[in-house]
Amino acid sequence: MKKRAPTKQANKEAIAARFEQAGEASDVTLQDLRQLASHIVALQKQIRSLGGFAGDRELLECPQCGLLEDVTFTGQLITWRPSAEGQDTGLRFEELPQGCFRCPACGSMVQED
C-alpha cells in the first residue's frame, strides 16, 4: 500500500508541535522554519486581500496632505484625516517598489519609516 502525503493541516500541526517542545530548540530544522515562514507569508497575503493590515510594515502618513493610515480593532486598514479622526476615507495608499507608496489623496510619494 502506498503511503499518502501528509495534508497541509497535518504539516501545520506537526510544525506547531515541534515548536511547543520546551527547551528543544535544536529539534527545529531549517526546513521547519522555511515551512513556517511560507505559512506566515500566505496568511499575510490573505489578510491583505480581505482589506486587513498584516503588520508587516509601518503605518503611513502623507507629509503633504496629512492622510493617515490606521487599523481598527477588527484589523481593518483604514485611512483618515486629522479633521475627521477615525472616519475611513475609503482611500488606500498604493504600494510601489522599494518601500515607496503613493498617497491616494494627493499623489505624493511616501517612504515607509
mmCIF file of the C-alpha atoms, coordinates in Angstrom:
data_MODEL
# 
_entry.id   MODEL 
# 
loop_
_atom_site.group_PDB 
_atom_site.id 
_atom_site.type_symbol 
_atom_site.label_atom_id 
_atom_site.label_alt_id 
_atom_site.label_comp_id 
_atom_site.label_asym_id 
_atom_site.label_entity_id 
_atom_site.label_seq_id 
_atom_site.pdbx_PDB_ins_code 
_atom_site.Cartn_x 
_atom_site.Cartn_y 
_atom_site.Cartn_z 
_atom_site.occupancy 
_atom_site.B_iso_or_equiv 
_atom_site.pdbx_formal_charge 
_atom_site.auth_seq_id 
_atom_site.auth_comp_id 
_atom_site.auth_asym_id 
_atom_site.auth_atom_id 
_atom_site.pdbx_PDB_model_num 
ATOM 1   C CA . MET A 1 1   ? 0.000   0.000  0.000  1.00 0.00 ? 1   MET A CA 1 
ATOM 2   C CA . LYS A 1 2   ? 1.286   3.434  -0.942 1.00 0.00 ? 2   LYS A CA 1 
ATOM 3   C CA . LYS A 1 3   ? 1.901   5.933  1.851  1.00 0.00 ? 3   LYS A CA 1 
ATOM 4   C CA . ARG A 1 4   ? -0.199  9.090  1.477  1.00 0.00 ? 4   ARG A CA 1 
ATOM 5   C CA . ALA A 1 5   ? 1.422   12.509 1.667  1.00 0.00 ? 5   ALA A CA 1 
ATOM 6   C CA . PRO A 1 6   ? 0.513   14.488 4.795  1.00 0.00 ? 6   PRO A CA 1 
ATOM 7   C CA . THR A 1 7   ? -2.124  17.184 4.404  1.00 0.00 ? 7   THR A CA 1 
ATOM 8   C CA . LYS A 1 8   ? -1.345  20.871 4.864  1.00 0.00 ? 8   LYS A CA 1 
ATOM 9   C CA . GLN A 1 9   ? -3.199  20.789 8.177  1.00 0.00 ? 9   GLN A CA 1 
ATOM 10  C CA . ALA A 1 10  ? -1.121  17.824 9.346  1.00 0.00 ? 10  ALA A CA 1 
ATOM 11  C CA . ASN A 1 11  ? 2.041   19.691 8.362  1.00 0.00 ? 11  ASN A CA 1 
ATOM 12  C CA . LYS A 1 12  ? 0.927   22.786 10.302 1.00 0.00 ? 12  LYS A CA 1 
ATOM 13  C CA . GLU A 1 13  ? 0.143   20.685 13.361 1.00 0.00 ? 13  GLU A CA 1 
ATOM 14  C CA . ALA A 1 14  ? 3.495   18.914 13.143 1.00 0.00 ? 14  ALA A CA 1 
ATOM 15  C CA . ILE A 1 15  ? 5.336   22.229 12.943 1.00 0.00 ? 15  ILE A CA 1 
ATOM 16  C CA . ALA A 1 16  ? 3.337   23.649 15.869 1.00 0.00 ? 16  ALA A CA 1 
ATOM 17  C CA . ALA A 1 17  ? 4.041   20.541 17.939 1.00 0.00 ? 17  ALA A CA 1 
ATOM 18  C CA . ARG A 1 18  ? 7.760   20.853 17.309 1.00 0.00 ? 18  ARG A CA 1 
ATOM 19  C CA . PHE A 1 19  ? 7.768   24.488 18.441 1.00 0.00 ? 19  PHE A CA 1 
ATOM 20  C CA . GLU A 1 20  ? 5.892   23.561 21.615 1.00 0.00 ? 20  GLU A CA 1 
ATOM 21  C CA . GLN A 1 21  ? 8.624   21.224 22.769 1.00 0.00 ? 21  GLN A CA 1 
ATOM 22  C CA . ALA A 1 22  ? 10.053  23.114 25.727 1.00 0.00 ? 22  ALA A CA 1 
ATOM 23  C CA . GLY A 1 23  ? 13.794  23.548 25.613 1.00 0.00 ? 23  GLY A CA 1 
ATOM 24  C CA . GLU A 1 24  ? 14.201  21.579 22.409 1.00 0.00 ? 24  GLU A CA 1 
ATOM 25  C CA . ALA A 1 25  ? 15.121  24.418 20.041 1.00 0.00 ? 25  ALA A CA 1 
ATOM 26  C CA . SER A 1 26  ? 17.777  22.232 18.420 1.00 0.00 ? 26  SER A CA 1 
ATOM 27  C CA . ASP A 1 27  ? 14.991  19.957 17.110 1.00 0.00 ? 27  ASP A CA 1 
ATOM 28  C CA . VAL A 1 28  ? 13.640  22.760 14.926 1.00 0.00 ? 28  VAL A CA 1 
ATOM 29  C CA . THR A 1 29  ? 15.178  22.362 11.500 1.00 0.00 ? 29  THR A CA 1 
ATOM 30  C CA . LEU A 1 30  ? 15.786  24.909 8.783  1.00 0.00 ? 30  LEU A CA 1 
ATOM 31  C CA . GLN A 1 31  ? 13.064  23.155 6.778  1.00 0.00 ? 31  GLN A CA 1 
ATOM 32  C CA . ASP A 1 32  ? 10.626  23.685 9.690  1.00 0.00 ? 32  ASP A CA 1 
ATOM 33  C CA . LEU A 1 33  ? 11.435  27.393 9.715  1.00 0.00 ? 33  LEU A CA 1 
ATOM 34  C CA . ARG A 1 34  ? 11.023  27.641 5.934  1.00 0.00 ? 34  ARG A CA 1 
ATOM 35  C CA . GLN A 1 35  ? 7.614   25.976 6.149  1.00 0.00 ? 35  GLN A CA 1 
ATOM 36  C CA . LEU A 1 36  ? 6.572   28.290 8.965  1.00 0.00 ? 36  LEU A CA 1 
ATOM 37  C CA . ALA A 1 37  ? 7.755   31.340 7.007  1.00 0.00 ? 37  ALA A CA 1 
ATOM 38  C CA . SER A 1 38  ? 5.823   30.134 3.970  1.00 0.00 ? 38  SER A CA 1 
ATOM 39  C CA . HIS A 1 39  ? 2.641   29.821 6.052  1.00 0.00 ? 39  HIS A CA 1 
ATOM 40  C CA . ILE A 1 40  ? 3.150   33.317 7.507  1.00 0.00 ? 40  ILE A CA 1 
ATOM 41  C CA . VAL A 1 41  ? 3.567   34.846 4.036  1.00 0.00 ? 41  VAL A CA 1 
ATOM 42  C CA . ALA A 1 42  ? 0.405   33.076 2.826  1.00 0.00 ? 42  ALA A CA 1 
ATOM 43  C CA . LEU A 1 43  ? -1.551  34.359 5.838  1.00 0.00 ? 43  LEU A CA 1 
ATOM 44  C CA . GLN A 1 44  ? -0.297  37.918 5.269  1.00 0.00 ? 44  GLN A CA 1 
ATOM 45  C CA . LYS A 1 45  ? -1.446  37.779 1.629  1.00 0.00 ? 45  LYS A CA 1 
ATOM 46  C CA . GLN A 1 46  ? -4.844  36.512 2.717  1.00 0.00 ? 46  GLN A CA 1 
ATOM 47  C CA . ILE A 1 47  ? -5.176  39.267 5.341  1.00 0.00 ? 47  ILE A CA 1 
ATOM 48  C CA . ARG A 1 48  ? -4.279  41.946 2.778  1.00 0.00 ? 48  ARG A CA 1 
ATOM 49  C CA . SER A 1 49  ? -6.745  40.522 0.231  1.00 0.00 ? 49  SER A CA 1 
ATOM 50  C CA . LEU A 1 50  ? -9.504  40.922 2.829  1.00 0.00 ? 50  LEU A CA 1 
ATOM 51  C CA . GLY A 1 51  ? -8.594  44.571 3.480  1.00 0.00 ? 51  GLY A CA 1 
ATOM 52  C CA . GLY A 1 52  ? -6.778  43.864 6.724  1.00 0.00 ? 52  GLY A CA 1 
ATOM 53  C CA . PHE A 1 53  ? -3.396  45.010 7.969  1.00 0.00 ? 53  PHE A CA 1 
ATOM 54  C CA . ALA A 1 54  ? -0.793  42.247 8.028  1.00 0.00 ? 54  ALA A CA 1 
ATOM 55  C CA . GLY A 1 55  ? 1.535   44.078 10.429 1.00 0.00 ? 55  GLY A CA 1 
ATOM 56  C CA . ASP A 1 56  ? 4.482   43.641 8.070  1.00 0.00 ? 56  ASP A CA 1 
ATOM 57  C CA . ARG A 1 57  ? 5.229   47.364 7.711  1.00 0.00 ? 57  ARG A CA 1 
ATOM 58  C CA . GLU A 1 58  ? 4.770   50.682 9.475  1.00 0.00 ? 58  GLU A CA 1 
ATOM 59  C CA . LEU A 1 59  ? 1.532   52.631 9.125  1.00 0.00 ? 59  LEU A CA 1 
ATOM 60  C CA . LEU A 1 60  ? 1.829   55.544 6.687  1.00 0.00 ? 60  LEU A CA 1 
ATOM 61  C CA . GLU A 1 61  ? 1.276   59.280 6.927  1.00 0.00 ? 61  GLU A CA 1 
ATOM 62  C CA . CYS A 1 62  ? 1.431   61.585 3.918  1.00 0.00 ? 62  CYS A CA 1 
ATOM 63  C CA . PRO A 1 63  ? 3.696   64.563 4.697  1.00 0.00 ? 63  PRO A CA 1 
ATOM 64  C CA . GLN A 1 64  ? 1.936   66.664 2.023  1.00 0.00 ? 64  GLN A CA 1 
ATOM 65  C CA . CYS A 1 65  ? -1.767  66.320 2.793  1.00 0.00 ? 65  CYS A CA 1 
ATOM 66  C CA . GLY A 1 66  ? -1.731  64.608 6.208  1.00 0.00 ? 66  GLY A CA 1 
ATOM 67  C CA . LEU A 1 67  ? -3.695  61.487 5.216  1.00 0.00 ? 67  LEU A CA 1 
ATOM 68  C CA . LEU A 1 68  ? -3.057  58.788 7.849  1.00 0.00 ? 68  LEU A CA 1 
ATOM 69  C CA . GLU A 1 69  ? -3.340  55.023 7.946  1.00 0.00 ? 69  GLU A CA 1 
ATOM 70  C CA . ASP A 1 70  ? -4.739  53.278 10.992 1.00 0.00 ? 70  ASP A CA 1 
ATOM 71  C CA . VAL A 1 71  ? -6.007  49.846 11.962 1.00 0.00 ? 71  VAL A CA 1 
ATOM 72  C CA . THR A 1 72  ? -9.417  49.278 13.514 1.00 0.00 ? 72  THR A CA 1 
ATOM 73  C CA . PHE A 1 73  ? -9.919  46.925 16.446 1.00 0.00 ? 73  PHE A CA 1 
ATOM 74  C CA . THR A 1 74  ? -11.166 44.347 13.902 1.00 0.00 ? 74  THR A CA 1 
ATOM 75  C CA . GLY A 1 75  ? -7.867  44.531 11.993 1.00 0.00 ? 75  GLY A CA 1 
ATOM 76  C CA . GLN A 1 76  ? -9.142  46.522 9.017  1.00 0.00 ? 76  GLN A CA 1 
ATOM 77  C CA . LEU A 1 77  ? -6.749  49.006 7.434  1.00 0.00 ? 77  LEU A CA 1 
ATOM 78  C CA . ILE A 1 78  ? -8.305  52.466 7.073  1.00 0.00 ? 78  ILE A CA 1 
ATOM 79  C CA . THR A 1 79  ? -7.188  55.964 6.123  1.00 0.00 ? 79  THR A CA 1 
ATOM 80  C CA . TRP A 1 80  ? -8.415  59.129 7.764  1.00 0.00 ? 80  TRP A CA 1 
ATOM 81  C CA . ARG A 1 81  ? -7.730  62.839 8.007  1.00 0.00 ? 81  ARG A CA 1 
ATOM 82  C CA . PRO A 1 82  ? -6.935  64.650 11.259 1.00 0.00 ? 82  PRO A CA 1 
ATOM 83  C CA . SER A 1 83  ? -10.073 66.765 10.817 1.00 0.00 ? 83  SER A CA 1 
ATOM 84  C CA . ALA A 1 84  ? -12.222 63.600 10.896 1.00 0.00 ? 84  ALA A CA 1 
ATOM 85  C CA . GLU A 1 85  ? -10.349 61.276 13.237 1.00 0.00 ? 85  GLU A CA 1 
ATOM 86  C CA . GLY A 1 86  ? -11.157 57.613 12.815 1.00 0.00 ? 86  GLY A CA 1 
ATOM 87  C CA . GLN A 1 87  ? -13.573 58.102 9.895  1.00 0.00 ? 87  GLN A CA 1 
ATOM 88  C CA . ASP A 1 88  ? -12.387 55.951 6.991  1.00 0.00 ? 88  ASP A CA 1 
ATOM 89  C CA . THR A 1 89  ? -11.951 57.888 3.746  1.00 0.00 ? 89  THR A CA 1 
ATOM 90  C CA . GLY A 1 90  ? -12.021 54.663 1.719  1.00 0.00 ? 90  GLY A CA 1 
ATOM 91  C CA . LEU A 1 91  ? -8.728  55.647 0.095  1.00 0.00 ? 91  LEU A CA 1 
ATOM 92  C CA . ARG A 1 92  ? -5.713  53.306 0.215  1.00 0.00 ? 92  ARG A CA 1 
ATOM 93  C CA . PHE A 1 93  ? -2.036  54.040 -0.296 1.00 0.00 ? 93  PHE A CA 1 
ATOM 94  C CA . GLU A 1 94  ? -0.662  52.387 -3.442 1.00 0.00 ? 94  GLU A CA 1 
ATOM 95  C CA . GLU A 1 95  ? 2.378   50.215 -2.805 1.00 0.00 ? 95  GLU A CA 1 
ATOM 96  C CA . LEU A 1 96  ? 5.256   50.830 -5.216 1.00 0.00 ? 96  LEU A CA 1 
ATOM 97  C CA . PRO A 1 97  ? 8.657   49.127 -5.475 1.00 0.00 ? 97  PRO A CA 1 
ATOM 98  C CA . GLN A 1 98  ? 11.403  49.634 -2.874 1.00 0.00 ? 98  GLN A CA 1 
ATOM 99  C CA . GLY A 1 99  ? 9.261   50.550 0.130  1.00 0.00 ? 99  GLY A CA 1 
ATOM 100 C CA . CYS A 1 100 ? 7.584   53.536 -1.529 1.00 0.00 ? 100 CYS A CA 1 
ATOM 101 C CA . PHE A 1 101 ? 3.883   54.303 -1.519 1.00 0.00 ? 101 PHE A CA 1 
ATOM 102 C CA . ARG A 1 102 ? 1.732   56.802 -3.426 1.00 0.00 ? 102 ARG A CA 1 
ATOM 103 C CA . CYS A 1 103 ? -0.784  58.839 -1.466 1.00 0.00 ? 103 CYS A CA 1 
ATOM 104 C CA . PRO A 1 104 ? -4.256  58.260 -2.937 1.00 0.00 ? 104 PRO A CA 1 
ATOM 105 C CA . ALA A 1 105 ? -5.406  61.772 -1.989 1.00 0.00 ? 105 ALA A CA 1 
ATOM 106 C CA . CYS A 1 106 ? -2.633  63.984 -3.390 1.00 0.00 ? 106 CYS A CA 1 
ATOM 107 C CA . GLY A 1 107 ? -0.324  61.620 -5.323 1.00 0.00 ? 107 GLY A CA 1 
ATOM 108 C CA . SER A 1 108 ? 2.770   62.359 -3.209 1.00 0.00 ? 108 SER A CA 1 
ATOM 109 C CA . MET A 1 109 ? 5.388   59.673 -2.689 1.00 0.00 ? 109 MET A CA 1 
ATOM 110 C CA . VAL A 1 110 ? 5.578   58.390 0.869  1.00 0.00 ? 110 VAL A CA 1 
ATOM 111 C CA . GLN A 1 111 ? 8.525   56.390 2.216  1.00 0.00 ? 111 GLN A CA 1 
ATOM 112 C CA . GLU A 1 112 ? 7.950   53.772 4.842  1.00 0.00 ? 112 GLU A CA 1 
ATOM 113 C CA . ASP A 1 113 ? 9.690   54.878 8.076  1.00 0.00 ? 113 ASP A CA 1 
# 
